[in-house]
Amino acid sequence: MCACGGKPFIGYAILSVTDYGVGHEVIYPNPGFPIYGSQVVAQGAVPVPLDLRESREFNFDPDELARKVNERTRLLILCSPHNPTGSIVSRADFEAVAEIVAPYPDLWVYADEVYSGLVYDGEFHSIAAVPGMRERTIMVDTASKT
């Protein structure tokens, strides 16, 4: 789908996988695009921040993610390259994410890849390229950043 502006579509993605007010959870990177958390609340879901660690070059810890995922989790928002830190999620961490979400058929991944064309150090990877993830990934990109 092509559209103008990303903020409403973050909300639409949340609406498409959660039910308002029943306790469905959305995990999102912290720090991150402020709209993630506010849209989770606006759409009646429960925001669950996933801290990015300086010790991991401002990436999340897959073990910490595994502790946060449960039967109520409906969406995992991942941003790579990340805004505002510029960190890039490794292929190995994406493979770990795939293992973590596999037992939860109602859990989708929102892959915010709008900065994928602006990688100068390291290599961009998409979680949708990990076996079994393309079918459960909502991919977002934009022409405005590149």
N, CA, C and O atoms as CSV, one atom per row, in Angstrom:
chain,resi,resn,atom,element,x,y,z
A,1,MET,N,N,0.846,-1.161,0.000
A,1,MET,CA,C,0.000,0.000,0.000
A,1,MET,C,C,0.894,1.228,0.000
A,1,MET,O,O,1.904,1.260,0.703
A,2,CYS,N,N,0.545,2.211,-0.759
A,2,CYS,CA,C,1.245,3.492,-0.754
A,2,CYS,C,C,0.346,4.520,-0.081
A,2,CYS,O,O,-0.871,4.506,-0.266
A,3,ALA,N,N,0.946,5.404,0.693
A,3,ALA,CA,C,0.173,6.415,1.402
A,3,ALA,C,C,1.073,7.580,1.768
A,3,ALA,O,O,2.293,7.508,1.622
A,4,CYS,N,N,0.468,8.640,2.240
A,4,CYS,CA,C,1.208,9.811,2.714
A,4,CYS,C,C,1.248,9.793,4.230
A,4,CYS,O,O,0.206,9.768,4.885
A,5,GLY,N,N,2.452,9.807,4.788
A,5,GLY,CA,C,2.605,9.867,6.242
A,5,GLY,C,C,2.557,8.512,6.897
A,5,GLY,O,O,1.733,7.667,6.547
A,6,GLY,N,N,3.449,8.306,7.854
A,6,GLY,CA,C,3.543,7.022,8.515
A,6,GLY,C,C,2.743,6.890,9.791
A,6,GLY,O,O,2.362,5.782,10.167
A,7,LYS,N,N,2.475,8.013,10.475
A,7,LYS,CA,C,1.832,7.935,11.786
A,7,LYS,C,C,0.492,7.207,11.761
A,7,LYS,O,O,0.269,6.331,12.596
A,8,PRO,N,N,-0.413,7.538,10.833
A,8,PRO,CA,C,-1.688,6.809,10.834
A,8,PRO,C,C,-1.513,5.316,10.579
A,8,PRO,O,O,-2.277,4.500,11.094
A,9,PHE,N,N,-0.510,4.964,9.786
A,9,PHE,CA,C,-0.351,3.563,9.441
A,9,PHE,C,C,0.272,2.750,10.570
A,9,PHE,O,O,0.096,1.533,10.631
A,10,ILE,N,N,0.987,3.406,11.449
A,10,ILE,CA,C,1.411,2.730,12.675
A,10,ILE,C,C,0.151,2.377,13.472
A,10,ILE,O,O,0.012,1.259,13.966
A,11,GLY,N,N,-0.752,3.334,13.587
A,11,GLY,CA,C,-2.020,3.090,14.272
A,11,GLY,C,C,-2.840,2.007,13.593
A,11,GLY,O,O,-3.411,1.149,14.265
A,12,TYR,N,N,-2.904,2.037,12.267
A,12,TYR,CA,C,-3.673,1.016,11.535
A,12,TYR,C,C,-3.093,-0.379,11.763
A,12,TYR,O,O,-3.832,-1.351,11.917
A,13,ALA,N,N,-1.764,-0.466,11.783
A,13,ALA,CA,C,-1.134,-1.769,12.026
A,13,ALA,C,C,-1.505,-2.290,13.409
A,13,ALA,O,O,-1.830,-3.465,13.575
A,14,ILE,N,N,-1.452,-1.405,14.397
A,14,ILE,CA,C,-1.819,-1.806,15.761
A,14,ILE,C,C,-3.281,-2.234,15.804
A,14,ILE,O,O,-3.612,-3.263,16.393
A,15,LEU,N,N,-4.154,-1.449,15.185
A,15,LEU,CA,C,-5.580,-1.792,15.145
A,15,LEU,C,C,-5.844,-3.124,14.456
A,15,LEU,O,O,-6.772,-3.846,14.822
A,16,SER,N,N,-5.031,-3.446,13.462
A,16,SER,CA,C,-5.284,-4.663,12.687
A,16,SER,C,C,-4.934,-5.943,13.446
A,16,SER,O,O,-5.372,-7.024,13.050
A,17,VAL,N,N,-4.156,-5.845,14.526
A,17,VAL,CA,C,-3.742,-7.058,15.238
A,17,VAL,C,C,-4.133,-7.071,16.715
A,17,VAL,O,O,-3.906,-8.066,17.403
A,18,THR,N,N,-4.718,-5.974,17.211
A,18,THR,CA,C,-5.144,-5.918,18.610
A,18,THR,C,C,-6.639,-5.622,18.697
A,18,THR,O,O,-7.233,-5.102,17.753
A,19,ASP,N,N,-7.229,-5.952,19.818
A,19,ASP,CA,C,-8.612,-5.577,20.100
A,19,ASP,C,C,-8.603,-4.533,21.204
A,19,ASP,O,O,-7.940,-4.710,22.226
A,20,TYR,N,N,-9.322,-3.470,21.006
A,20,TYR,CA,C,-9.339,-2.330,21.915
A,20,TYR,C,C,-9.767,-2.755,23.322
A,20,TYR,O,O,-10.814,-3.375,23.507
A,21,GLY,N,N,-8.938,-2.412,24.300
A,21,GLY,CA,C,-9.326,-2.549,25.701
A,21,GLY,C,C,-9.312,-3.933,26.301
A,21,GLY,O,O,-9.766,-4.101,27.433
A,22,VAL,N,N,-8.808,-4.943,25.591
A,22,VAL,CA,C,-8.825,-6.299,26.163
A,22,VAL,C,C,-7.472,-6.739,26.706
A,22,VAL,O,O,-7.321,-7.880,27.143
A,23,GLY,N,N,-6.488,-5.846,26.683
A,23,GLY,CA,C,-5.195,-6.161,27.271
A,23,GLY,C,C,-4.153,-6.707,26.308
A,23,GLY,O,O,-3.113,-7.208,26.735
A,24,HIS,N,N,-4.428,-6.612,25.005
A,24,HIS,CA,C,-3.393,-7.021,24.050
A,24,HIS,C,C,-2.190,-6.094,24.178
A,24,HIS,O,O,-2.345,-4.885,24.347
A,25,GLU,N,N,-1.007,-6.659,24.099
A,25,GLU,CA,C,0.224,-5.907,24.313
A,25,GLU,C,C,0.981,-5.670,23.013
A,25,GLU,O,O,0.950,-6.487,22.093
A,26,VAL,N,N,1.660,-4.531,22.964
A,26,VAL,CA,C,2.531,-4.180,21.844
A,26,VAL,C,C,3.893,-3.837,22.426
A,26,VAL,O,O,4.014,-2.932,23.252
A,27,ILE,N,N,4.911,-4.559,21.995
A,27,ILE,CA,C,6.285,-4.302,22.429
A,27,ILE,C,C,6.925,-3.356,21.422
A,27,ILE,O,O,6.807,-3.552,20.212
A,28,TYR,N,N,7.606,-2.324,21.930
A,28,TYR,CA,C,8.214,-1.334,21.038
A,28,TYR,C,C,9.568,-0.895,21.598
A,28,TYR,O,O,9.782,-0.950,22.809
A,29,PRO,N,N,10.488,-0.458,20.726
A,29,PRO,CA,C,11.823,-0.078,21.188
A,29,PRO,C,C,11.817,1.221,21.977
A,29,PRO,O,O,11.092,2.164,21.660
A,30,ASN,N,N,12.655,1.242,23.025
A,30,ASN,CA,C,12.783,2.407,23.888
A,30,ASN,C,C,14.266,2.683,24.133
A,30,ASN,O,O,14.932,1.836,24.727
A,31,PRO,N,N,14.826,3.839,23.700
A,31,PRO,CA,C,14.114,4.941,23.080
A,31,PRO,C,C,13.694,4.581,21.660
A,31,PRO,O,O,14.187,3.627,21.058
A,32,GLY,N,N,12.774,5.371,21.158
A,32,GLY,CA,C,12.295,5.138,19.806
A,32,GLY,C,C,11.394,6.264,19.353
A,32,GLY,O,O,11.218,7.258,20.056
A,33,PHE,N,N,10.833,6.102,18.188
A,33,PHE,CA,C,9.904,7.062,17.619
A,33,PHE,C,C,8.753,7.232,18.606
A,33,PHE,O,O,8.059,6.257,18.893
A,34,PRO,N,N,8.524,8.442,19.137
A,34,PRO,CA,C,7.508,8.630,20.184
A,34,PRO,C,C,6.103,8.179,19.786
A,34,PRO,O,O,5.284,7.859,20.647
A,35,ILE,N,N,5.831,8.155,18.508
A,35,ILE,CA,C,4.504,7.771,18.037
A,35,ILE,C,C,4.194,6.307,18.350
A,35,ILE,O,O,3.026,5.949,18.501
A,36,TYR,N,N,5.223,5.450,18.451
A,36,TYR,CA,C,4.952,4.042,18.766
A,36,TYR,C,C,4.126,3.919,20.037
A,36,TYR,O,O,3.022,3.376,20.013
A,37,GLY,N,N,4.649,4.414,21.130
A,37,GLY,CA,C,3.956,4.275,22.414
A,37,GLY,C,C,2.622,4.981,22.450
A,37,GLY,O,O,1.647,4.443,22.974
A,38,SER,N,N,2.565,6.195,21.892
A,38,SER,CA,C,1.307,6.943,21.934
A,38,SER,C,C,0.237,6.281,21.075
A,38,SER,O,O,-0.938,6.306,21.439
A,39,GLN,N,N,0.613,5.691,19.946
A,39,GLN,CA,C,-0.381,4.995,19.117
A,39,GLN,C,C,-0.869,3.709,19.792
A,39,GLN,O,O,-2.034,3.340,19.646
A,40,VAL,N,N,0.005,3.033,20.521
A,40,VAL,CA,C,-0.422,1.835,21.254
A,40,VAL,C,C,-1.519,2.214,22.234
A,40,VAL,O,O,-2.552,1.548,22.304
A,41,VAL,N,N,-1.298,3.280,22.990
A,41,VAL,CA,C,-2.298,3.740,23.961
A,41,VAL,C,C,-3.568,4.200,23.244
A,41,VAL,O,O,-4.673,3.846,23.654
A,42,ALA,N,N,-3.418,4.981,22.184
A,42,ALA,CA,C,-4.582,5.503,21.449
A,42,ALA,C,C,-5.439,4.393,20.863
A,42,ALA,O,O,-6.652,4.550,20.723
A,43,GLN,N,N,-4.817,3.277,20.521
A,43,GLN,CA,C,-5.575,2.171,19.923
A,43,GLN,C,C,-6.066,1.166,20.966
A,43,GLN,O,O,-6.590,0.110,20.613
A,44,GLY,N,N,-5.897,1.494,22.250
A,44,GLY,CA,C,-6.462,0.678,23.319
A,44,GLY,C,C,-5.676,-0.563,23.668
A,44,GLY,O,O,-6.216,-1.488,24.275
A,45,ALA,N,N,-4.407,-0.601,23.293
A,45,ALA,CA,C,-3.554,-1.736,23.654
A,45,ALA,C,C,-2.624,-1.327,24.803
A,45,ALA,O,O,-2.631,-0.178,25.245
A,46,VAL,N,N,-1.849,-2.264,25.262
A,46,VAL,CA,C,-0.952,-2.034,26.391
A,46,VAL,C,C,0.479,-1.868,25.867
A,46,VAL,O,O,1.015,-2.786,25.246
A,47,PRO,N,N,1.102,-0.712,26.111
A,47,PRO,CA,C,2.478,-0.516,25.650
A,47,PRO,C,C,3.476,-1.232,26.551
A,47,PRO,O,O,3.392,-1.159,27.777
A,48,VAL,N,N,4.432,-1.933,25.915
A,48,VAL,CA,C,5.473,-2.646,26.643
A,48,VAL,C,C,6.814,-2.220,26.041
A,48,VAL,O,O,7.195,-2.712,24.979
A,49,PRO,N,N,7.539,-1.304,26.713
A,49,PRO,CA,C,8.819,-0.847,26.164
A,49,PRO,C,C,9.884,-1.936,26.235
A,49,PRO,O,O,9.970,-2.687,27.207
A,50,LEU,N,N,10.686,-2.001,25.184
A,50,LEU,CA,C,11.828,-2.901,25.115
A,50,LEU,C,C,13.070,-2.022,25.070
A,50,LEU,O,O,13.356,-1.380,24.059
A,51,ASP,N,N,13.796,-2.002,26.168
A,51,ASP,CA,C,14.933,-1.098,26.282
A,51,ASP,C,C,16.061,-1.476,25.331
A,51,ASP,O,O,16.405,-2.648,25.172
A,52,LEU,N,N,16.620,-0.455,24.709
A,52,LEU,CA,C,17.816,-0.615,23.890
A,52,LEU,C,C,19.011,-0.351,24.788
A,52,LEU,O,O,19.030,0.636,25.523
A,53,ARG,N,N,20.000,-1.219,24.735
A,53,ARG,CA,C,21.122,-1.178,25.667
A,53,ARG,C,C,22.383,-0.645,24.997
A,53,ARG,O,O,22.776,-1.110,23.927
A,54,GLU,N,N,23.008,0.332,25.636
A,54,GLU,CA,C,24.271,0.859,25.126
A,54,GLU,C,C,25.307,-0.262,25.027
A,54,GLU,O,O,26.122,-0.280,24.105
A,55,SER,N,N,25.270,-1.191,25.972
A,55,SER,CA,C,26.227,-2.297,25.978
A,55,SER,C,C,26.063,-3.217,24.769
A,55,SER,O,O,26.965,-3.990,24.447
A,56,ARG,N,N,24.914,-3.132,24.104
A,56,ARG,CA,C,24.654,-3.916,22.891
A,56,ARG,C,C,24.615,-3.002,21.660
A,56,ARG,O,O,23.933,-3.296,20.679
A,57,GLU,N,N,25.350,-1.901,21.728
A,57,GLU,CA,C,25.390,-0.910,20.645
A,57,GLU,C,C,23.984,-0.388,20.332
A,57,GLU,O,O,23.604,-0.242,19.170
A,58,PHE,N,N,23.227,-0.113,21.387
A,58,PHE,CA,C,21.868,0.417,21.325
A,58,PHE,C,C,20.907,-0.517,20.603
A,58,PHE,O,O,20.048,-0.080,19.837
A,59,ASN,N,N,21.068,-1.803,20.859
A,59,ASN,CA,C,20.128,-2.814,20.404
A,59,ASN,C,C,19.465,-3.445,21.623
A,59,ASN,O,O,19.923,-3.274,22.753
A,60,PHE,N,N,18.396,-4.167,21.382
A,60,PHE,CA,C,17.699,-4.879,22.448
A,60,PHE,C,C,18.433,-6.189,22.741
A,60,PHE,O,O,19.215,-6.678,21.926
A,61,ASP,N,N,18.166,-6.733,23.903
A,61,ASP,CA,C,18.705,-8.025,24.309
A,61,ASP,C,C,17.636,-9.075,24.003
A,61,ASP,O,O,16.545,-9.006,24.569
A,62,PRO,N,N,17.912,-10.044,23.128
A,62,PRO,CA,C,16.898,-11.063,22.816
A,62,PRO,C,C,16.370,-11.801,24.044
A,62,PRO,O,O,15.202,-12.189,24.068
A,63,ASP,N,N,17.208,-12.004,25.064
A,63,ASP,CA,C,16.732,-12.672,26.283
A,63,ASP,C,C,15.691,-11.812,26.997
A,63,ASP,O,O,14.700,-12.325,27.515
A,64,GLU,N,N,15.924,-10.508,27.020
A,64,GLU,CA,C,14.948,-9.596,27.626
A,64,GLU,C,C,13.645,-9.602,26.825
A,64,GLU,O,O,12.556,-9.590,27.399
A,65,LEU,N,N,13.764,-9.621,25.502
A,65,LEU,CA,C,12.568,-9.711,24.664
A,65,LEU,C,C,11.792,-10.985,24.976
A,65,LEU,O,O,10.569,-10.946,25.111
A,66,ALA,N,N,12.478,-12.095,25.089
A,66,ALA,CA,C,11.812,-13.378,25.369
A,66,ALA,C,C,11.029,-13.324,26.674
A,66,ALA,O,O,9.971,-13.942,26.787
A,67,ARG,N,N,11.538,-12.593,27.658
A,67,ARG,CA,C,10.830,-12.477,28.944
A,67,ARG,C,C,9.584,-11.601,28.834
A,67,ARG,O,O,8.675,-11.724,29.654
A,68,LYS,N,N,9.527,-10.737,27.855
A,68,LYS,CA,C,8.382,-9.827,27.703
A,68,LYS,C,C,7.251,-10.425,26.860
A,68,LYS,O,O,6.089,-10.059,27.039
A,69,VAL,N,N,7.579,-11.333,25.949
A,69,VAL,CA,C,6.577,-11.918,25.058
A,69,VAL,C,C,5.719,-12.910,25.829
A,69,VAL,O,O,6.225,-13.720,26.606
A,70,ASN,N,N,4.401,-12.831,25.599
A,70,ASN,CA,C,3.471,-13.762,26.248
A,70,ASN,C,C,2.225,-13.914,25.365
A,70,ASN,O,O,2.181,-13.389,24.253
A,71,GLU,N,N,1.230,-14.623,25.858
A,71,GLU,CA,C,0.023,-14.895,25.076
A,71,GLU,C,C,-0.767,-13.637,24.730
A,71,GLU,O,O,-1.565,-13.657,23.793
A,72,ARG,N,N,-0.563,-12.548,25.459
A,72,ARG,CA,C,-1.276,-11.298,25.181
A,72,ARG,C,C,-0.547,-10.425,24.151
A,72,ARG,O,O,-1.120,-9.466,23.634
A,73,THR,N,N,0.711,-10.756,23.855
A,73,THR,CA,C,1.501,-9.956,22.914
A,73,THR,C,C,0.961,-10.162,21.506
A,73,THR,O,O,0.853,-11.293,21.032
A,74,ARG,N,N,0.626,-9.073,20.847
A,74,ARG,CA,C,0.079,-9.144,19.491
A,74,ARG,C,C,0.965,-8.480,18.440
A,74,ARG,O,O,0.840,-8.765,17.249
A,75,LEU,N,N,1.868,-7.586,18.884
A,75,LEU,CA,C,2.714,-6.891,17.925
A,75,LEU,C,C,4.061,-6.591,18.563
A,75,LEU,O,O,4.144,-6.174,19.718
A,76,LEU,N,N,5.106,-6.811,17.791
A,76,LEU,CA,C,6.463,-6.446,18.172
A,76,LEU,C,C,6.942,-5.443,17.133
A,76,LEU,O,O,7.070,-5.771,15.954
A,77,ILE,N,N,7.205,-4.224,17.576
A,77,ILE,CA,C,7.700,-3.191,16.670
A,77,ILE,C,C,9.221,-3.195,16.722
A,77,ILE,O,O,9.822,-3.050,17.787
A,78,LEU,N,N,9.828,-3.364,15.559
A,78,LEU,CA,C,11.278,-3.318,15.429
A,78,LEU,C,C,11.639,-2.228,14.440
A,78,LEU,O,O,10.986,-2.086,13.407
A,79,CYS,N,N,12.661,-1.465,14.742
A,79,CYS,CA,C,13.105,-0.375,13.873
A,79,CYS,C,C,14.587,-0.572,13.599
A,79,CYS,O,O,15.415,-0.450,14.502
A,80,SER,N,N,14.917,-0.877,12.350
A,80,SER,CA,C,16.320,-1.077,11.985
A,80,SER,C,C,16.522,-0.686,10.534
A,80,SER,O,O,15.853,-1.217,9.647
A,81,PRO,N,N,17.429,0.230,10.285
A,81,PRO,CA,C,18.222,1.021,11.198
A,81,PRO,C,C,17.325,1.859,12.112
A,81,PRO,O,O,16.282,2.373,11.706
A,82,HIS,N,N,17.770,1.971,13.344
A,82,HIS,CA,C,16.934,2.539,14.382
A,82,HIS,C,C,16.956,4.064,14.394
A,82,HIS,O,O,17.995,4.688,14.178
A,83,ASN,N,N,15.808,4.639,14.647
A,83,ASN,CA,C,15.642,6.068,14.873
A,83,ASN,C,C,15.324,6.229,16.359
A,83,ASN,O,O,14.290,5.718,16.791
A,84,PRO,N,N,16.123,6.888,17.148
A,84,PRO,CA,C,17.153,7.861,16.803
A,84,PRO,C,C,18.593,7.367,16.945
A,84,PRO,O,O,19.510,8.146,16.685
A,85,THR,N,N,18.841,6.122,17.342
A,85,THR,CA,C,20.213,5.732,17.690
A,85,THR,C,C,21.074,5.376,16.487
A,85,THR,O,O,22.299,5.475,16.564
A,86,GLY,N,N,20.472,4.968,15.386
A,86,GLY,CA,C,21.230,4.541,14.213
A,86,GLY,C,C,21.697,3.101,14.289
A,86,GLY,O,O,22.384,2.631,13.383
A,87,SER,N,N,21.341,2.388,15.352
A,87,SER,CA,C,21.771,0.994,15.482
A,87,SER,C,C,21.124,0.124,14.413
A,87,SER,O,O,20.065,0.449,13.876
A,88,ILE,N,N,21.781,-0.977,14.121
A,88,ILE,CA,C,21.283,-1.922,13.116
A,88,ILE,C,C,21.152,-3.281,13.792
A,88,ILE,O,O,22.086,-3.744,14.447
A,89,VAL,N,N,20.001,-3.917,13.635
A,89,VAL,CA,C,19.785,-5.243,14.206
A,89,VAL,C,C,20.514,-6.256,13.329
A,89,VAL,O,O,20.398,-6.226,12.104
A,90,SER,N,N,21.263,-7.149,13.965
A,90,SER,CA,C,22.035,-8.157,13.243
A,90,SER,C,C,21.125,-9.285,12.750
A,90,SER,O,O,20.024,-9.490,13.262
A,91,ARG,N,N,21.609,-9.995,11.763
A,91,ARG,CA,C,20.893,-11.175,11.265
A,91,ARG,C,C,20.699,-12.181,12.409
A,91,ARG,O,O,19.636,-12.790,12.526
A,92,ALA,N,N,21.717,-12.353,13.243
A,92,ALA,CA,C,21.626,-13.306,14.362
A,92,ALA,C,C,20.523,-12.901,15.335
A,92,ALA,O,O,19.788,-13.761,15.821
A,93,ASP,N,N,20.395,-11.605,15.627
A,93,ASP,CA,C,19.332,-11.158,16.531
A,93,ASP,C,C,17.964,-11.330,15.888
A,93,ASP,O,O,17.000,-11.668,16.574
A,94,PHE,N,N,17.864,-11.102,14.582
A,94,PHE,CA,C,16.583,-11.346,13.897
A,94,PHE,C,C,16.236,-12.834,13.933
A,94,PHE,O,O,15.067,-13.188,14.085
A,95,GLU,N,N,17.221,-13.696,13.797
A,95,GLU,CA,C,16.965,-15.133,13.897
A,95,GLU,C,C,16.499,-15.497,15.304
A,95,GLU,O,O,15.637,-16.360,15.469
A,96,ALA,N,N,17.067,-14.841,16.317
A,96,ALA,CA,C,16.619,-15.066,17.693
A,96,ALA,C,C,15.180,-14.599,17.870
A,96,ALA,O,O,14.390,-15.267,18.538
A,97,VAL,N,N,14.834,-13.459,17.279
A,97,VAL,CA,C,13.454,-12.968,17.333
A,97,VAL,C,C,12.514,-13.985,16.708
A,97,VAL,O,O,11.453,-14.267,17.265
A,98,ALA,N,N,12.883,-14.539,15.567
A,98,ALA,CA,C,12.038,-15.534,14.899
A,98,ALA,C,C,11.770,-16.725,15.807
A,98,ALA,O,O,10.653,-17.241,15.839
A,99,GLU,N,N,12.774,-17.163,16.538
A,99,GLU,CA,C,12.592,-18.277,17.480
A,99,GLU,C,C,11.684,-17.877,18.636
A,99,GLU,O,O,10.875,-18.682,19.097
A,100,ILE,N,N,11.811,-16.652,19.100
A,100,ILE,CA,C,11.006,-16.176,20.231
A,100,ILE,C,C,9.534,-16.081,19.854
A,100,ILE,O,O,8.671,-16.485,20.632
A,101,VAL,N,N,9.238,-15.554,18.672
A,101,VAL,CA,C,7.837,-15.342,18.291
A,101,VAL,C,C,7.172,-16.590,17.721
A,101,VAL,O,O,5.944,-16.662,17.673
A,102,ALA,N,N,7.959,-17.572,17.291
A,102,ALA,CA,C,7.402,-18.768,16.641
A,102,ALA,C,C,6.272,-19.442,17.416
A,102,ALA,O,O,5.288,-19.838,16.790
A,103,PRO,N,N,6.351,-19.597,18.739
A,103,PRO,CA,C,5.273,-20.288,19.459
A,103,PRO,C,C,3.979,-19.476,19.597
A,103,PRO,O,O,2.989,-19.982,20.125
A,104,TYR,N,N,3.980,-18.230,19.130
A,104,TYR,CA,C,2.827,-17.344,19.321
A,104,TYR,C,C,2.215,-16.988,17.961
A,104,TYR,O,O,2.629,-16.006,17.345
A,105,PRO,N,N,1.245,-17.762,17.488
A,105,PRO,CA,C,0.701,-17.541,16.145
A,105,PRO,C,C,-0.026,-16.205,15.965
A,105,PRO,O,O,-0.195,-15.749,14.835
A,106,ASP,N,N,-0.457,-15.577,17.051
A,106,ASP,CA,C,-1.146,-14.287,16.949
A,106,ASP,C,C,-0.208,-13.092,17.066
A,106,ASP,O,O,-0.666,-11.949,17.097
A,107,LEU,N,N,1.080,-13.336,17.130
A,107,LEU,CA,C,2.068,-12.277,17.285
A,107,LEU,C,C,2.665,-11.904,15.929
A,107,LEU,O,O,3.242,-12.741,15.235
A,108,TRP,N,N,2.513,-10.635,15.569
A,108,TRP,CA,C,3.041,-10.083,14.327
A,108,TRP,C,C,4.241,-9.200,14.627
A,108,TRP,O,O,4.418,-8.736,15.753
A,109,VAL,N,N,5.061,-8.974,13.613
A,109,VAL,CA,C,6.200,-8.067,13.721
A,109,VAL,C,C,5.973,-6.900,12.769
A,109,VAL,O,O,5.666,-7.090,11.593
A,110,TYR,N,N,6.129,-5.696,13.294
A,110,TYR,CA,C,6.067,-4.466,12.506
A,110,TYR,C,C,7.514,-4.056,12.264
A,110,TYR,O,O,8.202,-3.627,13.190
A,111,ALA,N,N,7.978,-4.185,11.023
A,111,ALA,CA,C,9.373,-3.903,10.678
A,111,ALA,C,C,9.469,-2.504,10.079
A,111,ALA,O,O,9.164,-2.292,8.905
A,112,ASP,N,N,9.894,-1.564,10.899
A,112,ASP,CA,C,10.096,-0.186,10.462
A,112,ASP,C,C,11.475,-0.119,9.823
A,112,ASP,O,O,12.493,-0.081,10.514
A,113,GLU,N,N,11.493,-0.104,8.491
A,113,GLU,CA,C,12.740,-0.144,7.730
A,113,GLU,C,C,12.947,1.131,6.920
A,113,GLU,O,O,13.593,1.108,5.872
A,114,VAL,N,N,12.400,2.237,7.405
A,114,VAL,CA,C,12.428,3.466,6.602
A,114,VAL,C,C,13.832,4.045,6.416
A,114,VAL,O,O,14.044,4.865,5.523
A,115,TYR,N,N,14.785,3.632,7.242
A,115,TYR,CA,C,16.158,4.132,7.092
A,115,TYR,C,C,17.077,3.095,6.447
A,115,TYR,O,O,18.298,3.229,6.523
A,116,SER,N,N,16.519,2.075,5.819
A,116,SER,CA,C,17.325,0.993,5.252
A,116,SER,C,C,18.286,1.467,4.163
A,116,SER,O,O,19.322,0.838,3.949
A,117,GLY,N,N,17.971,2.547,3.480
A,117,GLY,CA,C,18.843,3.078,2.443
A,117,GLY,C,C,19.925,3.991,2.971
A,117,GLY,O,O,20.710,4.535,2.194
A,118,LEU,N,N,19.980,4.170,4.286
A,118,LEU,CA,C,20.945,5.094,4.882
A,118,LEU,C,C,21.904,4.375,5.824
A,118,LEU,O,O,22.185,4.860,6.920
A,119,VAL,N,N,22.400,3.231,5.401
A,119,VAL,CA,C,23.362,2.466,6.196
A,119,VAL,C,C,24.746,2.727,5.627
A,119,VAL,O,O,25.007,2.449,4.457
A,120,TYR,N,N,25.628,3.259,6.454
A,120,TYR,CA,C,26.981,3.579,6.022
A,120,TYR,C,C,28.024,2.672,6.660
A,120,TYR,O,O,29.080,2.434,6.074
A,121,ASP,N,N,27.741,2.169,7.842
A,121,ASP,CA,C,28.611,1.222,8.525
A,121,ASP,C,C,27.765,0.011,8.879
A,121,ASP,O,O,26.674,0.153,9.432
A,122,GLY,N,N,28.255,-1.166,8.568
A,122,GLY,CA,C,27.496,-2.374,8.841
A,122,GLY,C,C,26.646,-2.762,7.655
A,122,GLY,O,O,26.814,-2.238,6.554
A,123,GLU,N,N,25.728,-3.687,7.888
A,123,GLU,CA,C,24.899,-4.219,6.814
A,123,GLU,C,C,23.442,-4.271,7.262
A,123,GLU,O,O,23.135,-4.714,8.369
A,124,PHE,N,N,22.551,-3.813,6.389
A,124,PHE,CA,C,21.123,-3.855,6.673
A,124,PHE,C,C,20.594,-5.274,6.478
A,124,PHE,O,O,20.931,-5.947,5.504
A,125,HIS,N,N,19.766,-5.713,7.414
A,125,HIS,CA,C,19.061,-6.987,7.315
A,125,HIS,C,C,17.583,-6.733,7.574
A,125,HIS,O,O,17.225,-5.842,8.345
A,126,SER,N,N,16.739,-7.507,6.938
A,126,SER,CA,C,15.302,-7.427,7.178
A,126,SER,C,C,14.848,-8.695,7.874
A,126,SER,O,O,15.256,-9.796,7.505
A,127,ILE,N,N,14.011,-8.539,8.873
A,127,ILE,CA,C,13.485,-9.731,9.550
A,127,ILE,C,C,12.618,-10.556,8.612
A,127,ILE,O,O,12.461,-11.761,8.808
A,128,ALA,N,N,12.057,-9.917,7.599
A,128,ALA,CA,C,11.220,-10.643,6.644
A,128,ALA,C,C,12.032,-11.658,5.837
A,128,ALA,O,O,11.455,-12.564,5.236
A,129,ALA,N,N,13.358,-11.522,5.813
A,129,ALA,CA,C,14.217,-12.466,5.100
A,129,ALA,C,C,14.524,-13.714,5.920
A,129,ALA,O,O,15.072,-14.680,5.389
A,130,VAL,N,N,14.182,-13.708,7.194
A,130,VAL,CA,C,14.404,-14.877,8.045
A,130,VAL,C,C,13.295,-15.890,7.752
A,130,VAL,O,O,12.123,-15.514,7.725
A,131,PRO,N,N,13.631,-17.161,7.530
A,131,PRO,CA,C,12.606,-18.160,7.220
A,131,PRO,C,C,11.448,-18.132,8.223
A,131,PRO,O,O,11.651,-18.122,9.437
A,132,GLY,N,N,10.238,-18.119,7.679
A,132,GLY,CA,C,9.020,-18.127,8.476
A,132,GLY,C,C,8.531,-16.762,8.915
A,132,GLY,O,O,7.456,-16.660,9.506
A,133,MET,N,N,9.288,-15.710,8.644
A,133,MET,CA,C,8.906,-14.390,9.137
A,133,MET,C,C,8.185,-13.521,8.105
A,133,MET,O,O,7.428,-12.630,8.490
A,134,ARG,N,N,8.391,-13.747,6.834
A,134,ARG,CA,C,7.751,-12.887,5.840
A,134,ARG,C,C,6.229,-12.901,5.987
A,134,ARG,O,O,5.576,-11.873,5.810
A,135,GLU,N,N,5.677,-14.050,6.305
A,135,GLU,CA,C,4.225,-14.205,6.402
A,135,GLU,C,C,3.633,-13.506,7.617
A,135,GLU,O,O,2.421,-13.296,7.671
A,136,ARG,N,N,4.452,-13.144,8.585
A,136,ARG,CA,C,3.930,-12.519,9.802
A,136,ARG,C,C,4.570,-11.169,10.078
A,136,ARG,O,O,4.581,-10.698,11.216
A,137,THR,N,N,5.110,-10.544,9.021
A,137,THR,CA,C,5.777,-9.253,9.156
A,137,THR,C,C,5.032,-8.183,8.374
A,137,THR,O,O,4.692,-8.370,7.205
A,138,ILE,N,N,4.786,-7.066,9.033
A,138,ILE,CA,C,4.246,-5.869,8.391
A,138,ILE,C,C,5.451,-4.977,8.117
A,138,ILE,O,O,6.016,-4.394,9.042
A,139,MET,N,N,5.842,-4.870,6.866
A,139,MET,CA,C,7.035,-4.105,6.499
A,139,MET,C,C,6.654,-2.681,6.132
A,139,MET,O,O,5.664,-2.447,5.439
A,140,VAL,N,N,7.459,-1.727,6.610
A,140,VAL,CA,C,7.216,-0.314,6.336
A,140,VAL,C,C,8.497,0.289,5.787
A,140,VAL,O,O,9.578,0.111,6.347
A,141,ASP,N,N,8.353,1.004,4.683
A,141,ASP,CA,C,9.474,1.709,4.072
A,141,ASP,C,C,8.935,3.038,3.557
A,141,ASP,O,O,7.726,3.268,3.559
A,142,THR,N,N,9.827,3.898,3.121
A,142,THR,CA,C,9.401,5.192,2.624
A,142,THR,C,C,10.384,5.710,1.589
A,142,THR,O,O,11.568,5.373,1.620
A,143,ALA,N,N,9.901,6.509,0.696
A,143,ALA,CA,C,10.769,7.168,-0.270
A,143,ALA,C,C,11.325,8.469,0.316
A,143,ALA,O,O,12.349,8.966,-0.153
A,144,SER,N,N,10.675,9.014,1.318
A,144,SER,CA,C,11.052,10.326,1.834
A,144,SER,C,C,12.402,10.343,2.543
A,144,SER,O,O,13.036,11.395,2.615
A,145,LYS,N,N,12.854,9.217,3.064
A,145,LYS,CA,C,14.119,9.196,3.801
A,145,LYS,C,C,15.321,9.005,2.883
A,145,LYS,O,O,16.426,9.434,3.216
A,146,THR,N,N,15.120,8.368,1.732
A,146,THR,CA,C,16.231,8.102,0.832
A,146,THR,C,C,16.208,9.003,-0.369
A,146,THR,O,O,17.083,8.906,-1.230
